[in-house]
Amino acid sequence: MTPLSDKDLYSAITYARNLNEIEGQQILTDFHIEQPALSGTIFNIFSGVIDNNNRDMGAYFMDLCFDSLCVYSYAFGKANSQTEEWIIEKMGEIQAGLTAIKNNQITLPQFTIVQRKFYDVLKDSIAENPGNGALAK
């Protein structure tokens, strides 16, 4: 997957924002059929946990997931189906990074550039707001 240019990203976001309800529902239905493990994780598990803590944040998470799904499908087409084993493996990688941040470890496990950026931003956010968030518990 290659990064999108600003023009391509803008086109994809414009596409996502201009979908009608029927088109949007069709994208979600296709995603649930083609990616049952991934859609269940995102739209049931993650959204449920977030929604239990903050309903507004849960709705915002769902909106972001939908926008991401639309942008991805517009720009790159259909993704390969992901298995439950793949999701469990990725969740283990996320857990390793979160544990390292929680324990204030300087070095994180080996991650891709995108994963590293995610953890760096998360670590900075926690440092700025100690005591907030799931990691503080």
Salt bridges, closest charged atoms under 4 A:
GLU34 OE2 - LYS78 NZ 2.75
ASP51 OD2 - ARG55 NH1 3.26
ASP67 OD2 - ARG17 NH2 2.67
GLU93 OE1 - LYS90 NZ 3.60
